[in-house]
Amino acid sequence: SRQIPVNVIIEYRGQNIPELKPGNHEVLIINTESRHIQPAKAASRIRNIIIRAKASGVKYFYKKTDSTLRGNIGPELSAFLECIGCRQMSFIPANPGQKRYTRNGYQYLGNKLLHKTSFANDPFEPVRTSFIPDILQKWFDPKILLVSRNDMERQSHILFPANGIMVIDCISEKDLATAGKFLKRNRSLEAISGSAAFIKHLPSLLKLPKRKRTIKIPVGPVLVINGSVNQIALKQVRYVIKKGMEPIILSKKLLSGRGNNYEAHMAQLRELIKKDFKKKDILISSTDPVSPKDVSISQSATKRPTSVNNTALRIGHVAYRLLKLMKIEKVLIIGGDTLAGLMKVMHCRQIEPLSELLPGVALSIINHRGNKVFLFTKPGGFGEEDVIGKILIKAGYFQK
């Protein structure tokens, strides 16, 4: 297959971003790690990255946001618009492949307004409104223009407001393509924000060069690690359990990362996995998906960042220890915070993306102690009920 050279920076380290120097990549992706931090800090990180990127000659910017409107969207888009220096920017939060639609400026999950779905009960970032202008205007005062599907299909140019944001309606993959043509026609490709769904249209819109690459996934079992407490992820885990996959639920001793019996618990986990890993895929979960008693981790605005990051780091530490102690070539990580926690513990700052295995599911490579580890990653709130099984089949090993 032909691919675009991409460099992904997993860990944000402040002022210095040496990867911004011209290299062998066409696209640089930076994980700002700003979803769970205070709004002012999140905005500051966006400013720092954009200022340095512009100084390095970067011409096009895409601020990826969550399609369920979680995180510091308002503060970050405020800083984004301020630092880019364009008259306006577009916001395309829909992800039709995941049934996340934008209609008349409102965000939907299927036929339900977003704040009336399970995301209203998110343990870390409960969604309180579905009207996108409300989220943006809570933090700054942009001029907001709601762009309908009919607006995009017109051939004439639209007069955009200065210092404004165009919130673009979208309910299908066709609408995403139409949005791309609309932005190109109106010369508005320099500053775009939105979900991961629109990103696949950027290579053709920006005419990014591709290189040929062959991907060969090794045969063998996959270590599945679920660190997500999202109800969608837990439902997916329950599905593969019903299909015969036996879960290993991480004990509180292991997740605490301390205590006299920690090493004994770690050794017990390793032996448990070692016993069956050559024969079948192994599923590890930080939460019991059948009776998730510990889902409601602190929802306090002041404690939330600490609870999220600490939990992710603890799960990451367990995963890292397993990678050190065993020959594991393929790992499926469920939950973005869990992936970030693992990368932090491994001191792995960069990841090499290979392809999109399924909608919303990425296949990448990381280097661990000189060995390649194939990494399959899925956000907690993404996918149909049977998506884990589909990933494992694509990965080359799944006992139906």
Secondary structure, 3 states (H helix, E strand, C coil): CEECCEEEECCCCCCCCHHHCCCCCCEEEECCCCCCCCHHHHHHHHHHHHHHHHHCCCCCEEEECCCCCCCCHHHHHHHHHHHHCCCEEEEECCEHHHCEEEECCEEEECCEEHHHCHHHHCCCCCCCCCEHHHHHHCCCCCEEEEECHHHHHCCCCCCCCCCEEEEECECCHHHHHHHHHHHHHCCCCCEEEECHHHHHHHHHHHCCCCEECCCCCCCCCCEEEECCCCHHHHHHHHHHHHCCCCEEECCHHHHHCCCCCHHHHHHHHHHHHHHHCCCCCEEEECCCCCCCCCCCCCCCCCCHHHHHHHHHHHHHHHHHHHHHHCCCCEEEEECHHHHHHHHHHCCCCEEEEEEEEECCEEEEEEEECCEEEEEEEECCCCCCCCHHHHHHHHCCCCCC
